[in-house]
Amino acid sequence: MLDRTGTQFSHVKPADTQFEPGGLRDFFLYRDLGIAEATHGKVIAHLVKANMAPEGG
């Protein structure tokens, strides 16, 4: 059956959230877009940017 959980709208401006470490890769920084909260955890989306080159690869 389809889950009819409602979703919300997310609009995040650059000043609303900061890039932070702590994601899947230590050489990237991640900025939360508010999608997980708006979809009650069904979808996760981040902006990702390189922080430093990975060691040995």
PQR file with spaces between the fields and no chain letter, atoms N, CA, C, O and H, PARSE charges and radii, in Angstrom:
ATOM       1  N    MET     1       0.816   -1.183    0.000 -0.4000 1.5000
ATOM       2  CA   MET     1       0.000    0.000    0.000 -0.0000 2.0000
ATOM       3  C    MET     1       0.861    1.248    0.000  0.5500 1.7000
ATOM       4  O    MET     1       1.980    1.247    0.513 -0.5500 1.4000
ATOM       5  N    LEU     2       0.345    2.280   -0.562 -0.4000 1.5000
ATOM       6  CA   LEU     2       1.054    3.546   -0.566 -0.0000 2.0000
ATOM       7  C    LEU     2       0.942    4.224    0.786  0.5500 1.7000
ATOM       8  O    LEU     2      -0.117    4.238    1.414 -0.5500 1.4000
ATOM       9  H    LEU     2      -0.564    2.281   -0.979  0.4000 1.0000
ATOM      10  N    ASP     3       2.056    4.781    1.213 -0.4000 1.5000
ATOM      11  CA   ASP     3       2.064    5.561    2.446 -0.0000 2.0000
ATOM      12  C    ASP     3       1.729    7.002    2.082  0.5500 1.7000
ATOM      13  O    ASP     3       2.462    7.627    1.317 -0.5500 1.4000
ATOM      14  H    ASP     3       2.916    4.769    0.703  0.4000 1.0000
ATOM      15  N    ARG     4       0.667    7.522    2.599 -0.4000 1.5000
ATOM      16  CA   ARG     4       0.202    8.863    2.239 -0.0000 2.0000
ATOM      17  C    ARG     4       0.671    9.937    3.221  0.5500 1.7000
ATOM      18  O    ARG     4      -0.040   10.913    3.460 -0.5500 1.4000
ATOM      19  H    ARG     4       0.071    7.014    3.220  0.4000 1.0000
ATOM      20  N    THR     5       1.850    9.760    3.782 -0.4000 1.5000
ATOM      21  CA   THR     5       2.400   10.772    4.676 -0.0000 2.0000
ATOM      22  C    THR     5       2.633   12.053    3.890  0.5500 1.7000
ATOM      23  O    THR     5       3.288   12.030    2.849 -0.5500 1.4000
ATOM      24  H    THR     5       2.427    8.967    3.588  0.4000 1.0000
ATOM      25  N    GLY     6       2.116   13.145    4.365 -0.4000 1.5000
ATOM      26  CA   GLY     6       2.294   14.423    3.685 -0.0000 2.0000
ATOM      27  C    GLY     6       3.729   14.906    3.763  0.5500 1.7000
ATOM      28  O    GLY     6       4.466   14.572    4.690 -0.5500 1.4000
ATOM      29  H    GLY     6       1.583   13.164    5.211  0.4000 1.0000
ATOM      30  N    THR     7       4.103   15.679    2.795 -0.4000 1.5000
ATOM      31  CA   THR     7       5.427   16.287    2.801 -0.0000 2.0000
ATOM      32  C    THR     7       5.273   17.791    2.873  0.5500 1.7000
ATOM      33  O    THR     7       4.202   18.342    2.617 -0.5500 1.4000
ATOM      34  H    THR     7       3.505   15.951    2.042  0.4000 1.0000
ATOM      35  N    GLN     8       6.360   18.438    3.226 -0.4000 1.5000
ATOM      36  CA   GLN     8       6.386   19.888    3.315 -0.0000 2.0000
ATOM      37  C    GLN     8       7.306   20.424    2.233  0.5500 1.7000
ATOM      38  O    GLN     8       7.993   19.665    1.549 -0.5500 1.4000
ATOM      39  H    GLN     8       7.230   17.991    3.435  0.4000 1.0000
ATOM      40  N    PHE     9       7.311   21.724    2.088 -0.4000 1.5000
ATOM      41  CA   PHE     9       8.183   22.393    1.131 -0.0000 2.0000
ATOM      42  C    PHE     9       9.439   22.844    1.862  0.5500 1.7000
ATOM      43  O    PHE     9       9.361   23.290    3.006 -0.5500 1.4000
ATOM      44  H    PHE     9       6.753   22.341    2.643  0.4000 1.0000
ATOM      45  N    SER    10      10.591   22.734    1.218 -0.4000 1.5000
ATOM      46  CA   SER    10      11.846   23.191    1.807 -0.0000 2.0000
ATOM      47  C    SER    10      12.513   24.176    0.862  0.5500 1.7000
ATOM      48  O    SER    10      12.736   23.876   -0.311 -0.5500 1.4000
ATOM      49  H    SER    10      10.654   22.372    0.288  0.4000 1.0000
ATOM      50  N    HIS    11      12.826   25.344    1.380 -0.4000 1.5000
ATOM      51  CA   HIS    11      13.565   26.359    0.622 -0.0000 2.0000
ATOM      52  C    HIS    11      14.661   26.883    1.542  0.5500 1.7000
ATOM      53  O    HIS    11      14.387   27.627    2.484 -0.5500 1.4000
ATOM      54  H    HIS    11      12.645   25.588    2.333  0.4000 1.0000
ATOM      55  N    VAL    12      15.896   26.495    1.267 -0.4000 1.5000
ATOM      56  CA   VAL    12      17.019   26.876    2.110 -0.0000 2.0000
ATOM      57  C    VAL    12      17.908   27.829    1.326  0.5500 1.7000
ATOM      58  O    VAL    12      18.372   27.507    0.232 -0.5500 1.4000
ATOM      59  H    VAL    12      16.119   25.891    0.502  0.4000 1.0000
ATOM      60  N    LYS    13      18.139   29.004    1.898 -0.4000 1.5000
ATOM      61  CA   LYS    13      19.036   29.987    1.292 -0.0000 2.0000
ATOM      62  C    LYS    13      20.455   29.772    1.825  0.5500 1.7000
ATOM      63  O    LYS    13      20.621   29.179    2.891 -0.5500 1.4000
ATOM      64  H    LYS    13      17.763   29.265    2.787  0.4000 1.0000
ATOM      65  N    PRO    14      21.468   30.235    1.115 -0.5600 1.5000
ATOM      66  CA   PRO    14      22.852   30.012    1.555  0.2800 2.0000
ATOM      67  C    PRO    14      23.129   30.443    2.995  0.5500 1.7000
ATOM      68  O    PRO    14      23.928   29.799    3.676 -0.5500 1.4000
ATOM      69  N    ALA    15      22.511   31.485    3.467 -0.4000 1.5000
ATOM      70  CA   ALA    15      22.756   31.955    4.835 -0.0000 2.0000
ATOM      71  C    ALA    15      22.026   31.117    5.886  0.5500 1.7000
ATOM      72  O    ALA    15      22.299   31.255    7.079 -0.5500 1.4000
ATOM      73  H    ALA    15      21.862   32.008    2.915  0.4000 1.0000
ATOM      74  N    ASP    16      21.107   30.254    5.465 -0.4000 1.5000
ATOM      75  CA   ASP    16      20.311   29.469    6.418 -0.0000 2.0000
ATOM      76  C    ASP    16      21.091   28.323    7.055  0.5500 1.7000
ATOM      77  O    ASP    16      20.887   28.025    8.232 -0.5500 1.4000
ATOM      78  H    ASP    16      20.885   30.141    4.496  0.4000 1.0000
ATOM      79  N    THR    17      21.967   27.685    6.314 -0.4000 1.5000
ATOM      80  CA   THR    17      22.760   26.570    6.834 -0.0000 2.0000
ATOM      81  C    THR    17      24.198   26.714    6.368  0.5500 1.7000
ATOM      82  O    THR    17      24.468   27.346    5.347 -0.5500 1.4000
ATOM      83  H    THR    17      22.133   27.928    5.358  0.4000 1.0000
ATOM      84  N    GLN    18      25.113   26.130    7.116 -0.4000 1.5000
ATOM      85  CA   GLN    18      26.535   26.198    6.805 -0.0000 2.0000
ATOM      86  C    GLN    18      27.027   24.840    6.321  0.5500 1.7000
ATOM      87  O    GLN    18      26.429   23.810    6.634 -0.5500 1.4000
ATOM      88  H    GLN    18      24.893   25.616    7.945  0.4000 1.0000
ATOM      89  N    PHE    19      28.121   24.840    5.555 -0.4000 1.5000
ATOM      90  CA   PHE    19      28.781   23.589    5.197 -0.0000 2.0000
ATOM      91  C    PHE    19      29.455   23.042    6.450  0.5500 1.7000
ATOM      92  O    PHE    19      30.104   23.786    7.186 -0.5500 1.4000
ATOM      93  H    PHE    19      28.606   25.676    5.300  0.4000 1.0000
ATOM      94  N    GLU    20      29.301   21.743    6.691 -0.4000 1.5000
ATOM      95  CA   GLU    20      29.852   21.116    7.887 -0.0000 2.0000
ATOM      96  C    GLU    20      30.513   19.792    7.535  0.5500 1.7000
ATOM      97  O    GLU    20      30.094   19.124    6.590 -0.5500 1.4000
ATOM      98  H    GLU    20      28.774   21.139    6.094  0.4000 1.0000
ATOM      99  N    PRO    21      31.552   19.402    8.294 -0.5600 1.5000
ATOM     100  CA   PRO    21      32.135   18.069    8.118  0.2800 2.0000
ATOM     101  C    PRO    21      31.236   17.030    8.781  0.5500 1.7000
ATOM     102  O    PRO    21      30.220   17.373    9.386 -0.5500 1.4000
ATOM     103  N    GLY    22      31.609   15.782    8.665 -0.4000 1.5000
ATOM     104  CA   GLY    22      30.881   14.744    9.387 -0.0000 2.0000
ATOM     105  C    GLY    22      29.998   13.874    8.526  0.5500 1.7000
ATOM     106  O    GLY    22      29.165   13.132    9.045 -0.5500 1.4000
ATOM     107  H    GLY    22      32.434   15.504    8.173  0.4000 1.0000
ATOM     108  N    GLY    23      30.167   13.951    7.213 -0.4000 1.5000
ATOM     109  CA   GLY    23      29.368   13.107    6.336 -0.0000 2.0000
ATOM     110  C    GLY    23      30.060   11.786    6.058  0.5500 1.7000
ATOM     111  O    GLY    23      30.891   11.333    6.845 -0.5500 1.4000
ATOM     112  H    GLY    23      30.844   14.554    6.791  0.4000 1.0000
ATOM     113  N    LEU    24      29.720   11.177    4.950 -0.4000 1.5000
ATOM     114  CA   LEU    24      30.282    9.875    4.596 -0.0000 2.0000
ATOM     115  C    LEU    24      31.770    9.930    4.276  0.5500 1.7000
ATOM     116  O    LEU    24      32.486    8.956    4.508 -0.5500 1.4000
ATOM     117  H    LEU    24      29.045   11.545    4.311  0.4000 1.0000
ATOM     118  N    ARG    25      32.237   11.034    3.755 -0.4000 1.5000
ATOM     119  CA   ARG    25      33.641   11.176    3.370 -0.0000 2.0000
ATOM     120  C    ARG    25      34.235   12.367    4.111  0.5500 1.7000
ATOM     121  O    ARG    25      33.654   13.452    4.120 -0.5500 1.4000
ATOM     122  H    ARG    25      31.656   11.825    3.566  0.4000 1.0000
ATOM     123  N    ASP    26      35.407   12.158    4.739 -0.4000 1.5000
ATOM     124  CA   ASP    26      35.998   13.239    5.525 -0.0000 2.0000
ATOM     125  C    ASP    26      36.599   14.350    4.668  0.5500 1.7000
ATOM     126  O    ASP    26      36.920   15.418    5.188 -0.5500 1.4000
ATOM     127  H    ASP    26      35.879   11.277    4.731  0.4000 1.0000
ATOM     128  N    PHE    27      36.758   14.115    3.362 -0.4000 1.5000
ATOM     129  CA   PHE    27      37.315   15.149    2.495 -0.0000 2.0000
ATOM     130  C    PHE    27      36.235   15.986    1.810  0.5500 1.7000
ATOM     131  O    PHE    27      36.541   16.786    0.927 -0.5500 1.4000
ATOM     132  H    PHE    27      36.497   13.247    2.940  0.4000 1.0000
ATOM     133  N    PHE    28      34.984   15.808    2.207 -0.4000 1.5000
ATOM     134  CA   PHE    28      33.878   16.634    1.720 -0.0000 2.0000
ATOM     135  C    PHE    28      33.242   17.402    2.874  0.5500 1.7000
ATOM     136  O    PHE    28      33.309   16.984    4.030 -0.5500 1.4000
ATOM     137  H    PHE    28      34.735   15.158    2.924  0.4000 1.0000
ATOM     138  N    LEU    29      32.630   18.519    2.541 -0.4000 1.5000
ATOM     139  CA   LEU    29      31.791   19.265    3.477 -0.0000 2.0000
ATOM     140  C    LEU    29      30.361   19.177    2.967  0.5500 1.7000
ATOM     141  O    LEU    29      30.131   19.148    1.758 -0.5500 1.4000
ATOM     142  H    LEU    29      32.576   18.859    1.602  0.4000 1.0000
ATOM     143  N    TYR    30      29.415   19.135    3.870 -0.4000 1.5000
ATOM     144  CA   TYR    30      28.014   18.918    3.520 -0.0000 2.0000
ATOM     145  C    TYR    30      27.149   20.055    4.053  0.5500 1.7000
ATOM     146  O    TYR    30      27.361   20.539    5.165 -0.5500 1.4000
ATOM     147  H    TYR    30      29.602   19.159    4.852  0.4000 1.0000
ATOM     148  N    ARG    31      26.175   20.476    3.253 -0.4000 1.5000
ATOM     149  CA   ARG    31      25.222   21.503    3.686 -0.0000 2.0000
ATOM     150  C    ARG    31      23.818   20.928    3.570  0.5500 1.7000
ATOM     151  O    ARG    31      23.389   20.521    2.490 -0.5500 1.4000
ATOM     152  H    ARG    31      26.003   20.083    2.350  0.4000 1.0000
ATOM     153  N    ASP    32      23.113   20.898    4.685 -0.4000 1.5000
ATOM     154  CA   ASP    32      21.762   20.338    4.736 -0.0000 2.0000
ATOM     155  C    ASP    32      20.796   21.228    3.964  0.5500 1.7000
ATOM     156  O    ASP    32      20.838   22.452    4.091 -0.5500 1.4000
ATOM     157  H    ASP    32      23.462   21.228    5.562  0.4000 1.0000
ATOM     158  N    LEU    33      19.932   20.620    3.172 -0.4000 1.5000
ATOM     159  CA   LEU    33      18.942   21.362    2.393 -0.0000 2.0000
ATOM     160  C    LEU    33      17.545   21.311    3.003  0.5500 1.7000
ATOM     161  O    LEU    33      16.606   21.874    2.440 -0.5500 1.4000
ATOM     162  H    LEU    33      19.898   19.626    3.069  0.4000 1.0000
ATOM     163  N    GLY    34      17.396   20.649    4.138 -0.4000 1.5000
ATOM     164  CA   GLY    34      16.094   20.580    4.792 -0.0000 2.0000
ATOM     165  C    GLY    34      15.132   19.578    4.189  0.5500 1.7000
ATOM     166  O    GLY    34      13.961   19.538    4.567 -0.5500 1.4000
ATOM     167  H    GLY    34      18.159   20.192    4.595  0.4000 1.0000
ATOM     168  N    ILE    35      15.609   18.768    3.259 -0.4000 1.5000
ATOM     169  CA   ILE    35      14.740   17.814    2.572 -0.0000 2.0000
ATOM     170  C    ILE    35      14.314   16.673    3.499  0.5500 1.7000
ATOM     171  O    ILE    35      13.164   16.236    3.450 -0.5500 1.4000
ATOM     172  H    ILE    35      16.560   18.800    2.952  0.4000 1.0000
ATOM     173  N    ALA    36      15.221   16.191    4.335 -0.4000 1.5000
ATOM     174  CA   ALA    36      14.881   15.094    5.252 -0.0000 2.0000
ATOM     175  C    ALA    36      13.750   15.505    6.194  0.5500 1.7000
ATOM     176  O    ALA    36      12.825   14.730    6.437 -0.5500 1.4000
ATOM     177  H    ALA    36      16.155   16.546    4.375  0.4000 1.0000
ATOM     178  N    GLU    37      13.827   16.703    6.712 -0.4000 1.5000
ATOM     179  CA   GLU    37      12.765   17.182    7.604 -0.0000 2.0000
ATOM     180  C    GLU    37      11.445   17.350    6.851  0.5500 1.7000
ATOM     181  O    GLU    37      10.383   17.004    7.368 -0.5500 1.4000
ATOM     182  H    GLU    37      14.579   17.333    6.515  0.4000 1.0000
ATOM     183  N    ALA    38      11.514   17.878    5.640 -0.4000 1.5000
ATOM     184  CA   ALA    38      10.297   18.130    4.859 -0.0000 2.0000
ATOM     185  C    ALA    38       9.610   16.840    4.409  0.5500 1.7000
ATOM     186  O    ALA    38       8.393   16.814    4.226 -0.5500 1.4000
ATOM     187  H    ALA    38      12.377   18.160    5.220  0.4000 1.0000
ATOM     188  N    THR    39      10.395   15.766    4.229 -0.4000 1.5000
ATOM     189  CA   THR    39       9.821   14.501    3.750 -0.0000 2.0000
ATOM     190  C    THR    39       9.716   13.456    4.858  0.5500 1.7000
ATOM     191  O    THR    39       9.475   12.279    4.590 -0.5500 1.4000
ATOM     192  H    THR    39      11.384   15.788    4.377  0.4000 1.0000
ATOM     193  N    HIS    40       9.895   13.891    6.089 -0.4000 1.5000
ATOM     194  CA   HIS    40       9.820   12.991    7.250 -0.0000 2.0000
ATOM     195  C    HIS    40      10.810   11.839    7.133  0.5500 1.7000
ATOM     196  O    HIS    40      10.495   10.699    7.473 -0.5500 1.4000
ATOM     197  H    HIS    40      10.091   14.847    6.307  0.4000 1.0000
ATOM     198  N    GLY    41      12.025   12.151    6.644 -0.4000 1.5000
ATOM     199  CA   GLY    41      13.102   11.175    6.564 -0.0000 2.0000
ATOM     200  C    GLY    41      13.089   10.257    5.357  0.5500 1.7000
ATOM     201  O    GLY    41      13.952    9.387    5.246 -0.5500 1.4000
ATOM     202  H    GLY    41      12.281   13.077    6.369  0.4000 1.0000
ATOM     203  N    LYS    42      12.148   10.422    4.457 -0.4000 1.5000
ATOM     204  CA   LYS    42      12.079    9.543    3.284 -0.0000 2.0000
ATOM     205  C    LYS    42      13.157    9.868    2.249  0.5500 1.7000
ATOM     206  O    LYS    42      13.614    8.982    1.528 -0.5500 1.4000
ATOM     207  H    LYS    42      11.446   11.129    4.547  0.4000 1.0000
ATOM     208  N    VAL    43      13.560   11.131    2.176 -0.4000 1.5000
ATOM     209  CA   VAL    43      14.567   11.571    1.209 -0.0000 2.0000
ATOM     210  C    VAL    43      15.570   12.446    1.949  0.5500 1.7000
ATOM     211  O    VAL    43      15.191   13.272    2.780 -0.5500 1.4000
ATOM     212  H    VAL    43      13.189   11.852    2.762  0.4000 1.0000
ATOM     213  N    ILE    44      16.850   12.261    1.642 -0.4000 1.5000
ATOM     214  CA   ILE    44      17.901   13.086    2.233 -0.0000 2.0000
ATOM     215  C    ILE    44      18.668   13.736    1.093  0.5500 1.7000
ATOM     216  O    ILE    44      19.025   13.064    0.126 -0.5500 1.4000
ATOM     217  H    ILE    44      17.157   11.590    0.967  0.4000 1.0000
ATOM     218  N    ALA    45      18.923   15.030    1.192 -0.4000 1.5000
ATOM     219  CA   ALA    45      19.677   15.734    0.153 -0.0000 2.0000
ATOM     220  C    ALA    45      20.601   16.756    0.804  0.5500 1.7000
ATOM     221  O    ALA    45      20.205   17.486    1.713 -0.5500 1.4000
ATOM     222  H    ALA    45      18.633   15.577    1.978  0.4000 1.0000
ATOM     223  N    HIS    46      21.833   16.793    0.323 -0.4000 1.5000
ATOM     224  CA   HIS    46      22.825   17.746    0.798 -0.0000 2.0000
ATOM     225  C    HIS    46      23.535   18.349   -0.402  0.5500 1.7000
ATOM     226  O    HIS    46      23.625   17.726   -1.460 -0.5500 1.4000
ATOM     227  H    HIS    46      22.154   16.200   -0.416  0.4000 1.0000
ATOM     228  N    LEU    47      24.037   19.557   -0.231 -0.4000 1.5000
ATOM     229  CA   LEU    47      25.024   20.090   -1.166 -0.0000 2.0000
ATOM     230  C    LEU    47      26.368   19.604   -0.661  0.5500 1.7000
ATOM     231  O    LEU    47      26.617   19.602    0.544 -0.5500 1.4000
ATOM     232  H    LEU    47      23.965   20.063    0.628  0.4000 1.0000
ATOM     233  N    VAL    48      27.225   19.198   -1.559 -0.4000 1.5000
ATOM     234  CA   VAL    48      28.521   18.651   -1.178 -0.0000 2.0000
ATOM     235  C    VAL    48      29.605   19.438   -1.894  0.5500 1.7000
ATOM     236  O    VAL    48      29.493   19.726   -3.085 -0.5500 1.4000
ATOM     237  H    VAL    48      27.023   19.199   -2.539  0.4000 1.0000
ATOM     238  N    LYS    49      30.664   19.786   -1.150 -0.4000 1.5000
ATOM     239  CA   LYS    49      31.812   20.428   -1.793 -0.0000 2.0000
ATOM     240  C    LYS    49      33.087   19.825   -1.226  0.5500 1.7000
ATOM     241  O    LYS    49      33.125   19.380   -0.079 -0.5500 1.4000
ATOM     242  H    LYS    49      30.755   19.552   -0.182  0.4000 1.0000
ATOM     243  N    ALA    50      34.130   19.817   -2.048 -0.4000 1.5000
ATOM     244  CA   ALA    50      35.409   19.253   -1.629 -0.0000 2.0000
ATOM     245  C    ALA    50      36.027   20.133   -0.556  0.5500 1.7000
ATOM     246  O    ALA    50      35.987   21.360   -0.640 -0.5500 1.4000
ATOM     247  H    ALA    50      34.099   20.178   -2.980  0.4000 1.0000
ATOM     248  N    ASN    51      36.596   19.493    0.447 -0.4000 1.5000
ATOM     249  CA   ASN    51      37.251   20.200    1.535 -0.0000 2.0000
ATOM     250  C    ASN    51      38.759   20.078    1.414  0.5500 1.7000
ATOM     251  O    ASN    51      39.479   21.065    1.567 -0.5500 1.4000
ATOM     252  H    ASN    51      36.629   18.495    0.516  0.4000 1.0000
ATOM     253  N    MET    52      39.239   18.877    1.142 -0.4000 1.5000
ATOM     254  CA   MET    52      40.667   18.615    0.978 -0.0000 2.0000
ATOM     255  C    MET    52      40.822   17.339    0.163  0.5500 1.7000
ATOM     256  O    MET    52      39.904   16.523    0.071 -0.5500 1.4000
ATOM     257  H    MET    52      38.654   18.076    1.018  0.4000 1.0000
ATOM     258  N    ALA    53      41.983   17.187   -0.414 -0.4000 1.5000
ATOM     259  CA   ALA    53      42.235   15.980   -1.207 -0.0000 2.0000
ATOM     260  C    ALA    53      42.352   14.773   -0.285  0.5500 1.7000
ATOM     261  O    ALA    53      42.933   14.880    0.795 -0.5500 1.4000
ATOM     262  H    ALA    53      42.728   17.849   -0.340  0.4000 1.0000
ATOM     263  N    PRO    54      41.804   13.616   -0.696 -0.5600 1.5000
ATOM     264  CA   PRO    54      41.949   12.420    0.136  0.2800 2.0000
ATOM     265  C    PRO    54      43.401   11.955    0.157  0.5500 1.7000
ATOM     266  O    PRO    54      44.125   12.119   -0.825 -0.5500 1.4000
ATOM     267  N    GLU    55      43.818   11.381    1.269 -0.4000 1.5000
ATOM     268  CA   GLU    55      45.182   10.866    1.372 -0.0000 2.0000
ATOM     269  C    GLU    55      45.268    9.500    0.708  0.5500 1.7000
ATOM     270  O    GLU    55      44.444    8.624    0.972 -0.5500 1.4000
ATOM     271  H    GLU    55      43.229   11.248    2.066  0.4000 1.0000
ATOM     272  N    GLY    56      46.247    9.321   -0.139 -0.4000 1.5000
ATOM     273  CA   GLY    56      46.485    8.027   -0.765 -0.0000 2.0000
ATOM     274  C    GLY    56      45.441    7.608   -1.777  0.5500 1.7000
ATOM     275  O    GLY    56      45.172    6.415   -1.924 -0.5500 1.4000
ATOM     276  H    GLY    56      46.917   10.032   -0.353  0.4000 1.0000
ATOM     277  N    GLY    57      44.851    8.550   -2.472 -0.4000 1.5000
ATOM     278  CA   GLY    57      43.913    8.101   -3.463 -0.0000 2.0000
ATOM     279  C    GLY    57      43.156    9.173   -4.072  0.5500 1.7000
ATOM     280  O    GLY    57      42.318    8.922   -4.938 -0.5500 1.4000
ATOM     281  H    GLY    57      45.069    9.518   -2.353  0.4000 1.0000
